[in-house]
Every structure is written in structure tokens, then in C-alpha cells.
């Protein structure tokens, strides 16, 4: 009877260990996916802000047909979802965000880039 109980305890410990590993793996995948989705939504928001600036007349505080002068609002540069940067040119803006979680390659953080111009907002997930 003692060996059966010992076998059941060992089997129970193994099952619990496997369940813990599966749970942490699922949580990590969810966190990564969620962070990537939040970054993409943030990129769209920044892109819309930039396009609004582009279309607004200079007298109204816009660019008057140019992206020159547009900046990421200070509160949106470093957020809990990632760090956003912008490379502004007269005809387009290149946005980049480094997320907070490790990306698909398993070594570096999530990276998403976007290009905002007259044709719209194009987002590309790098990692």
C-alpha cells in the first residue's frame, strides 16, 4: 500500500508541474499578443493624429499639406505598452515602437513600424 501511495504522489507532482508549465506558456503567449495588438492600435492613433495635422491649415495649428513640425505628444512617447519614436519628413512619417515583451523570435522585444503618408497608414510587425 505504501508504494502505491508514493507512486500517486509522484504522479500528482508531475501532473501539477506540467500544468504550471502549460499555464506560464499560455500567459506569455497572451501577453505577447496583447502587447502587439496594443502597439498596432497606438500606431493607428498616432497615424490619425499625424494625418489630421497634415490636413489642417497652418493658421489653425496644422501642417498645411506637410508633416514637418508634427511630433508625438510627450505622454504618448513612453507608455506602458512601449516606446514610440517618429522620423518626420515633409511628405511622410516613419513611426517605430519597441514593446515591453519578448517577440516571436524569443530574444528581442516586440517591434512594430508604420509609415504615414497621403496614401494612408501602413503598419508592419517586425517581431
C-alpha positions in Angstrom: 0.0 0.0 0.0 2.9 2.4 0.7 4.4 2.1 -2.7 1.1 2.8 -4.4 0.7 6.0 -2.4 4.2 7.1 -3.2 3.6 6.4 -6.9 0.4 8.5 -6.8 2.2 11.4 -5.0 5.0 11.4 -7.6 2.5 11.2 -10.4 0.5 14.1 -8.9 3.6 16.2 -8.6 4.5 15.6 -12.3 1.0 16.5 -13.4 0.9 19.7 -11.4 4.4 20.6 -12.7 3.2 20.1 -16.3 0.1 22.2 -15.7 2.2 25.0 -14.3 4.5 25.0 -17.3 1.5 25.0 -19.7 -0.1 27.9 -17.8 3.0 30.1 -17.9 3.4 29.3 -21.6 -0.2 30.4 -22.3 0.2 33.5 -20.2 3.4 34.5 -22.0 1.8 34.0 -25.5 -1.2 36.0 -24.4 0.9 38.9 -23.0 2.9 39.0 -26.3 -0.1 39.0 -28.5 -1.9 41.6 -26.3 1.1 43.9 -26.4 1.4 43.6 -30.1 -2.3 44.4 -30.6 -2.0 47.5 -28.3 1.0 48.8 -30.2 -0.8 48.4 -33.5 -3.7 50.3 -32.1 -1.4 53.0 -30.8 0.3 53.3 -34.2 -3.1 53.8 -35.9 -4.0 56.5 -33.3 -0.6 58.3 -33.9 -1.1 58.0 -37.7 -4.5 59.6 -37.5 -3.1 62.4 -35.4 -0.4 63.0 -38.0 -2.8 62.9 -40.9 -5.1 65.4 -39.1 -2.1 67.7 -38.6 -1.2 67.3 -42.3 -4.7 68.2 -43.5 -5.2 71.1 -41.1 -4.3 74.6 -42.3 -1.2 76.3 -40.8 -3.4 79.1 -39.4 -5.3 76.5 -37.4 -2.1 74.9 -36.0 -1.6 72.2 -38.6 1.0 71.5 -41.3 -0.9 72.9 -44.2 0.0 69.9 -46.5 3.2 69.0 -44.8 4.1 66.7 -41.9 7.0 69.0 -40.9 6.5 70.1 -37.3 4.4 67.2 -36.2 5.6 65.4 -33.0 4.4 62.5 -30.9 2.7 64.0 -27.9 5.1 63.7 -24.8 2.7 61.5 -22.9 2.5 59.0 -25.7 6.2 58.6 -26.3 6.9 56.2 -23.4 3.9 54.3 -22.3 3.2 51.0 -20.5 2.8 49.3 -23.9 6.1 50.5 -25.5 8.4 53.4 -26.5 7.3 55.3 -29.7 9.6 57.3 -31.9 9.0 59.2 -35.1 11.1 60.2 -38.1 9.3 63.1 -39.7 9.7 64.3 -43.2 7.6 66.7 -45.2 5.8 64.0 -47.2 5.8 61.1 -44.7 6.3 60.0 -41.2 8.0 56.7 -40.1 6.8 55.5 -36.7 8.5 52.8 -34.7 7.6 51.2 -31.4 9.6 48.8 -29.2 7.2 46.9 -27.0 7.6 45.6 -23.4 7.5 41.9 -24.1 9.8 39.5 -26.0 8.6 39.0 -29.5 8.3 36.0 -31.8 12.0 35.4 -32.2 12.3 34.8 -28.5 15.3 37.1 -28.0 14.3 40.7 -28.7 11.3 42.8 -27.8 8.2 43.3 -30.0 8.9 45.8 -32.7 6.3 47.4 -35.0 6.9 50.1 -37.6 4.4 52.3 -39.5 4.5 54.6 -42.4 2.1 57.5 -42.6 1.7 59.5 -45.8 -1.0 60.7 -48.2 -1.9 57.1 -49.1 -2.8 56.1 -45.6 -1.2 54.3 -42.7 0.8 51.1 -43.3 1.8 49.0 -40.3 4.4 46.2 -40.4 5.1 43.9 -37.5 8.9 43.3 -37.4 9.0 41.0 -34.4 
